[in-house]
Amino acid sequence: MGRDLTNDSRQTRNAKHCYYACSLVIKSLCGRLVVALFAA
């Protein structure tokens, strides 16, 4: 039972990390798009 709990928390942490990484990528892409639009 304890092993399942740690496995669940590890999956939650991985999901949060993935969400954080994805949001960073999206923010950087949006930032580049805005800069490109203003530069044009």
KEDODREN-511099 format. One record per residue: x, y negated, z of N, C-alpha, C, O in turn; chain; residue in one letter. Coordinates in steps of 0.1 Angstrom, whole numbers. Example, Ala and Ser with C-alpha at 12.3 -4.5 7.8 and 13.67 -1.06 7.14 Angstrom:
2
<pt n_px="132" n_py="57" n_pz="78" ca_px="123" ca_py="45" ca_pz="78" c_px="132" c_py="33" c_pz="78" o_px="142" o_py="33" o_pz="85" c="A" r="A"/>
<pt n_px="128" n_py="22" n_pz="71" ca_px="137" ca_py="11" ca_pz="71" c_px="129" c_py="0" c_pz="79" o_px="134" o_py="-11" o_pz="80" c="A" r="S"/>
***
This chain:
40
<pt n_px="8" n_py="12" n_pz="0" ca_px="0" ca_py="0" ca_pz="0" c_px="9" c_py="-13" c_pz="0" o_px="6" o_py="-22" o_pz="-7" c="A" r="M"/>
<pt n_px="19" n_py="-13" n_pz="8" ca_px="28" ca_py="-24" ca_pz="8" c_px="35" c_py="-26" c_pz="-5" o_px="37" o_py="-38" o_pz="-9" c="A" r="G"/>
<pt n_px="38" n_py="-15" n_pz="-12" ca_px="44" ca_py="-17" ca_pz="-25" c_px="35" c_py="-24" c_pz="-35" o_px="39" o_py="-32" o_pz="-43" c="A" r="R"/>
<pt n_px="22" n_py="-20" n_pz="-35" ca_px="12" ca_py="-26" ca_pz="-44" c_px="11" c_py="-41" c_pz="-41" o_px="10" o_py="-49" o_pz="-50" c="A" r="D"/>
<pt n_px="12" n_py="-45" n_pz="-28" ca_px="11" ca_py="-59" ca_pz="-25" c_px="22" c_py="-67" c_pz="-31" o_px="20" o_py="-78" o_pz="-36" c="A" r="L"/>
<pt n_px="35" n_py="-62" n_pz="-29" ca_px="46" ca_py="-69" ca_pz="-34" c_px="46" c_py="-69" c_pz="-49" o_px="50" o_py="-79" o_pz="-55" c="A" r="T"/>
<pt n_px="41" n_py="-59" n_pz="-55" ca_px="40" ca_py="-58" ca_pz="-70" c_px="30" c_py="-69" c_pz="-75" o_px="32" o_py="-76" o_pz="-84" c="A" r="N"/>
<pt n_px="18" n_py="-70" n_pz="-68" ca_px="8" ca_py="-80" ca_pz="-71" c_px="14" c_py="-95" c_pz="-70" o_px="12" o_py="-103" o_pz="-79" c="A" r="D"/>
<pt n_px="21" n_py="-97" n_pz="-59" ca_px="27" ca_py="-110" ca_pz="-57" c_px="38" c_py="-113" c_pz="-68" o_px="39" o_py="-125" o_pz="-72" c="A" r="S"/>
<pt n_px="45" n_py="-103" n_pz="-72" ca_px="55" ca_py="-105" ca_pz="-82" c_px="48" c_py="-108" c_pz="-95" o_px="53" o_py="-117" o_pz="-103" c="A" r="R"/>
<pt n_px="37" n_py="-102" n_pz="-98" ca_px="30" ca_py="-105" ca_pz="-111" c_px="24" c_py="-119" c_pz="-110" o_px="24" o_py="-126" o_pz="-120" c="A" r="Q"/>
<pt n_px="19" n_py="-123" n_pz="-98" ca_px="14" ca_py="-137" ca_pz="-97" c_px="25" c_py="-147" c_pz="-99" o_px="23" o_py="-157" o_pz="-106" c="A" r="T"/>
<pt n_px="37" n_py="-144" n_pz="-94" ca_px="48" ca_py="-153" ca_pz="-95" c_px="52" c_py="-154" c_pz="-110" o_px="55" o_py="-165" o_pz="-115" c="A" r="R"/>
<pt n_px="53" n_py="-143" n_pz="-116" ca_px="56" ca_py="-142" ca_pz="-131" c_px="46" c_py="-150" c_pz="-139" o_px="50" o_py="-158" o_pz="-148" c="A" r="N"/>
<pt n_px="33" n_py="-149" n_pz="-136" ca_px="23" ca_py="-156" ca_pz="-143" c_px="25" c_py="-171" c_pz="-141" o_px="23" o_py="-179" o_pz="-150" c="A" r="A"/>
<pt n_px="27" n_py="-175" n_pz="-128" ca_px="29" ca_py="-189" ca_pz="-126" c_px="41" c_py="-195" c_pz="-133" o_px="41" o_py="-206" o_pz="-139" c="A" r="K"/>
<pt n_px="52" n_py="-187" n_pz="-133" ca_px="64" ca_py="-191" ca_pz="-140" c_px="62" c_py="-192" c_pz="-155" o_px="66" o_py="-202" o_pz="-161" c="A" r="H"/>
<pt n_px="54" n_py="-183" n_pz="-161" ca_px="51" ca_py="-183" ca_pz="-175" c_px="43" c_py="-195" c_pz="-178" o_px="45" o_py="-202" o_pz="-188" c="A" r="C"/>
<pt n_px="33" n_py="-198" n_pz="-170" ca_px="24" ca_py="-209" ca_pz="-172" c_px="32" c_py="-222" c_pz="-171" o_px="30" o_py="-232" o_pz="-179" c="A" r="Y"/>
<pt n_px="42" n_py="-223" n_pz="-161" ca_px="50" ca_py="-235" ca_pz="-160" c_px="59" c_py="-237" c_pz="-172" o_px="60" o_py="-248" o_pz="-177" c="A" r="Y"/>
<pt n_px="65" n_py="-226" n_pz="-177" ca_px="74" ca_py="-227" ca_pz="-188" c_px="66" c_py="-231" c_pz="-201" o_px="71" o_py="-239" o_pz="-208" c="A" r="A"/>
<pt n_px="54" n_py="-225" n_pz="-202" ca_px="46" ca_py="-228" ca_pz="-214" c_px="42" c_py="-243" c_pz="-213" o_px="42" o_py="-250" o_pz="-224" c="A" r="C"/>
<pt n_px="38" n_py="-248" n_pz="-202" ca_px="34" ca_py="-262" ca_pz="-201" c_px="46" c_py="-271" c_pz="-204" o_px="44" o_py="-282" o_pz="-210" c="A" r="S"/>
<pt n_px="58" n_py="-267" n_pz="-200" ca_px="70" ca_py="-276" ca_pz="-203" c_px="72" c_py="-276" c_pz="-218" o_px="75" o_py="-287" o_pz="-224" c="A" r="L"/>
<pt n_px="71" n_py="-265" n_pz="-225" ca_px="72" ca_py="-264" ca_pz="-239" c_px="62" c_py="-273" c_pz="-246" o_px="65" o_py="-280" o_pz="-256" c="A" r="V"/>
<pt n_px="49" n_py="-272" n_pz="-242" ca_px="39" ca_py="-279" ca_pz="-248" c_px="41" c_py="-294" c_pz="-246" o_px="39" o_py="-302" o_pz="-255" c="A" r="I"/>
<pt n_px="45" n_py="-298" n_pz="-234" ca_px="48" ca_py="-312" ca_pz="-231" c_px="59" c_py="-317" c_pz="-240" o_px="58" o_py="-328" o_pz="-246" c="A" r="K"/>
<pt n_px="70" n_py="-310" n_pz="-242" ca_px="81" ca_py="-314" ca_pz="-250" c_px="76" c_py="-315" c_pz="-265" o_px="80" o_py="-325" o_pz="-272" c="A" r="S"/>
<pt n_px="68" n_py="-306" n_pz="-269" ca_px="63" ca_py="-306" ca_pz="-283" c_px="54" c_py="-318" c_pz="-285" o_px="55" o_py="-325" o_pz="-295" c="A" r="L"/>
<pt n_px="45" n_py="-321" n_pz="-276" ca_px="37" ca_py="-333" ca_pz="-277" c_px="45" c_py="-345" c_pz="-276" o_px="42" o_py="-355" o_pz="-284" c="A" r="C"/>
<pt n_px="55" n_py="-346" n_pz="-268" ca_px="63" ca_py="-358" ca_pz="-267" c_px="70" c_py="-360" c_pz="-281" o_px="71" o_py="-372" o_pz="-285" c="A" r="G"/>
<pt n_px="75" n_py="-350" n_pz="-287" ca_px="82" ca_py="-351" ca_pz="-300" c_px="72" c_py="-356" c_pz="-310" o_px="75" o_py="-365" o_pz="-319" c="A" r="R"/>
<pt n_px="60" n_py="-351" n_pz="-310" ca_px="49" ca_py="-355" ca_pz="-319" c_px="46" c_py="-370" c_pz="-318" o_px="45" o_py="-377" o_pz="-328" c="A" r="L"/>
<pt n_px="44" n_py="-374" n_pz="-306" ca_px="41" ca_py="-388" ca_pz="-303" c_px="53" c_py="-397" c_pz="-308" o_px="50" o_py="-407" o_pz="-314" c="A" r="V"/>
<pt n_px="65" n_py="-393" n_pz="-305" ca_px="77" ca_py="-401" ca_pz="-309" c_px="77" c_py="-402" c_pz="-325" o_px="80" o_py="-412" o_pz="-330" c="A" r="V"/>
<pt n_px="74" n_py="-390" n_pz="-331" ca_px="74" ca_py="-390" ca_pz="-346" c_px="64" c_py="-399" c_pz="-352" o_px="66" o_py="-406" o_pz="-362" c="A" r="A"/>
<pt n_px="52" n_py="-399" n_pz="-345" ca_px="41" ca_py="-407" ca_pz="-350" c_px="44" c_py="-422" c_pz="-349" o_px="42" o_py="-430" o_pz="-358" c="A" r="L"/>
<pt n_px="50" n_py="-426" n_pz="-337" ca_px="53" ca_py="-440" ca_pz="-335" c_px="65" c_py="-444" c_pz="-344" o_px="66" o_py="-455" o_pz="-348" c="A" r="F"/>
<pt n_px="74" n_py="-435" n_pz="-347" ca_px="86" ca_py="-438" ca_pz="-355" c_px="82" c_py="-440" c_pz="-370" o_px="87" o_py="-448" o_pz="-377" c="A" r="A"/>
<pt n_px="71" n_py="-432" n_pz="-374" ca_px="66" ca_py="-433" ca_pz="-387" c_px="58" c_py="-446" c_pz="-388" o_px="53" o_py="-449" o_pz="-399" c="A" r="A"/>
***
